[in-house]
Structure formats: C-alpha cells, structure tokens
C-alpha cells in the first residue's frame, strides 16, 4: 500500500530517487517513500523525513541510522534535500561513476551502492542523451540560420532579376 503522502513526496522529488537520481520513467514505475530516519529507529512522518527512493536504494539503506561511532567516523547517509551533496560526492565525467570527496561521501556511495553497474550505465546513457540533445539543438539552430540566409538570397535574386528585367 502506498504511503499516505506518496503523491506529495513524488512531486517534491520531481519523480526521481533522492539518492541515485533515477526517474520513474527510467525505472518504469513509481518509486517508494523512504523514511530517512527509519520508523523502526524512532523516525516520524515529517516532510523532511520522507525521501522518494527507488526500490534498490531503499533496500540498500534499509533501517540504517548513524550511531555514535558512525557519527565520529563521518558515516551517514546524505539527505538529498538538506545536505550539500556536491561537497561530498562528484560525478566522474565520462565514466558514469560517483567519486567521494569526503568520508561521508564514501560511506554514502558504498552503503547505497551508487556505483552499481546498472547506475553507471544509466548515468553514461543520460550523459550521452544530453550531449546528443545539445548537438541536435545546435544543428536545429544552424538549419534555422541557413534557412534565413537562403530566404534572404532568394529575395536578393528576385530583386536582381527585376532590376535586369528578367
């Protein structure tokens, strides 16, 4: 059964997993609502405790909650809407892999298995689609520019024909 706030959480996360970024369209269906601070560990239903998550990230995270030793060693899951993820994790251009910038980033990547082969492949495909989209947009702009030039030249040819009586 869906979480009572499922629709609000879906929209807040733009229909994407807050942990790995996979969209509903990519996964072929709706994702799940994860309790960032698990209910089994005392977490509640507040808006900031609900994360839209794919099934795999939700499973890998499980009921993890950092305890004192974890906190001392900077082992915790980054909160997608609260933590500055880019300070902890970075995408390796052209490789599709996430690289940790901090100990917390390393733990986050490892716990959620964010470099699993399927995600790496997905990121590479997404990068390729973005590149192809930019190339297509550029070609469309060039075609528009060339069309304008052709139209101007055709008008100039017609003007010259009128001048020379043709």
C-alpha positions in Angstrom: 0.0 0.0 0.0 1.3 3.5 -0.9 2.4 5.9 1.8 -0.3 8.4 2.6 2.0 11.3 1.5 3.2 9.4 -1.6 2.0 12.0 -4.1 3.4 15.0 -2.2 6.8 13.2 -1.8 6.8 12.2 -5.5 6.3 15.8 -6.5 8.8 17.2 -4.0 11.5 15.0 -5.5 10.4 15.7 -9.1 9.6 12.0 -9.7 13.2 10.9 -9.1 15.0 8.9 -6.5 16.5 11.3 -4.0 19.6 9.1 -3.6 20.6 7.9 -7.1 18.5 10.2 -9.3 16.7 7.5 -11.3 13.4 8.8 -12.5 10.0 7.0 -12.6 10.3 6.9 -16.4 13.8 5.3 -16.2 12.6 2.7 -13.7 9.2 2.0 -15.5 7.0 2.9 -12.5 6.5 4.8 -9.3 9.2 4.7 -6.7 8.9 4.2 -2.9 8.8 6.5 0.1 11.8 6.0 2.4 12.0 7.2 5.9 15.4 8.9 6.1 15.3 8.3 9.9 13.7 4.9 9.9 10.4 4.5 11.8 11.9 1.4 13.4 14.6 3.7 14.9 12.1 6.4 16.1 11.7 8.4 12.8 8.4 10.0 12.1 6.3 11.1 9.2 7.5 14.7 9.0 8.0 16.1 5.5 11.8 16.3 5.9 12.0 12.6 6.9 10.4 11.3 3.8 12.6 10.7 0.7 11.4 9.5 -2.7 13.6 6.4 -3.4 13.9 3.7 -5.9 13.5 0.2 -4.5 17.2 -0.6 -4.7 18.3 2.5 -2.8 15.6 1.9 -0.2 16.7 -1.7 0.2 20.4 -0.8 0.5 19.7 1.9 3.0 17.4 -0.3 5.0 16.9 0.9 8.6 20.4 2.4 8.8 20.8 5.2 11.3 24.2 6.5 12.3 25.1 5.8 15.9 27.8 7.5 18.0 30.7 5.5 16.4 29.3 6.1 12.9 29.0 9.9 13.6 32.6 10.1 14.9 33.7 8.4 11.7 31.5 10.5 9.4 29.4 7.5 8.4 25.9 8.6 7.5 23.6 8.8 4.5 23.4 12.2 2.9 19.9 13.8 3.0 19.0 14.7 -0.6 17.2 17.9 0.2 19.3 19.1 3.2 22.9 18.1 2.7 25.1 19.8 0.1 25.6 16.6 -1.9 28.2 18.2 -4.2 30.5 18.8 -1.3 30.7 15.0 -0.6 30.1 13.3 -4.0 31.1 14.2 -7.6 30.3 12.5 -10.9 33.4 11.4 -12.8 33.0 12.9 -16.3 32.8 10.3 -19.0 32.9 7.4 -16.5 29.4 7.5 -15.0 30.9 6.7 -11.6 30.5 8.7 -8.5 33.6 9.7 -6.7 33.7 10.6 -3.0 35.1 13.9 -1.9 34.7 13.2 1.9 34.5 10.2 4.2 30.8 10.8 4.4 30.6 10.7 0.6 32.5 7.4 0.5 30.1 5.9 3.1 27.0 7.2 1.3 28.2 5.8 -2.1 29.1 2.4 -0.5 26.0 1.9 1.6 23.6 2.8 -1.3 25.8 1.0 -3.8 25.6 4.1 -6.0 28.3 2.8 -8.4 26.5 -0.4 -9.1 26.9 -1.3 -12.8 23.3 -0.5 -13.8 23.5 3.0 -12.4 26.9 3.6 -14.0 25.4 2.5 -17.3 22.3 4.7 -16.7 24.5 7.8 -16.0 26.6 7.2 -19.1 23.4 6.9 -21.2 22.0 10.0 -19.6 25.2 11.9 -20.4 25.1 10.7 -24.0 21.5 11.7 -24.3 22.3 15.2 -23.0 25.2 15.5 -25.5 23.1 14.4 -28.3 20.3 16.8 -27.3 22.9 19.7 -27.3 24.1 18.6 -30.7 20.6 18.4 -32.1 19.7 21.8 -30.7 22.9 23.2 -32.3 22.0 21.6 -35.7 18.5 23.0 -35.4 19.9 26.5 -34.8 22.2 26.1 -37.8 19.3 24.9 -40.0 17.3 27.9 -38.9 20.2 30.3 -39.7 20.8 28.7 -43.1 17.1 28.8 -43.9 17.1 32.6 -43.1 20.2 33.0 -45.3 18.6 31.1 -48.2 15.4 33.2 -47.9 17.5 36.4 -48.0 19.4 35.2 -51.0 16.3 34.2 -52.9 14.8 37.6 -52.2 18.1 39.2 -53.5 17.9 37.0 -56.6 14.3 38.1 -57.3 15.4 41.8 -56.7 18.3 41.4 -59.2 16.0 39.7 -61.8 13.6 42.7 -61.5 16.4 45.2 -61.9 17.7 43.4 -65.0 14.2 42.8 -66.5 14.1 39.1 -66.2 
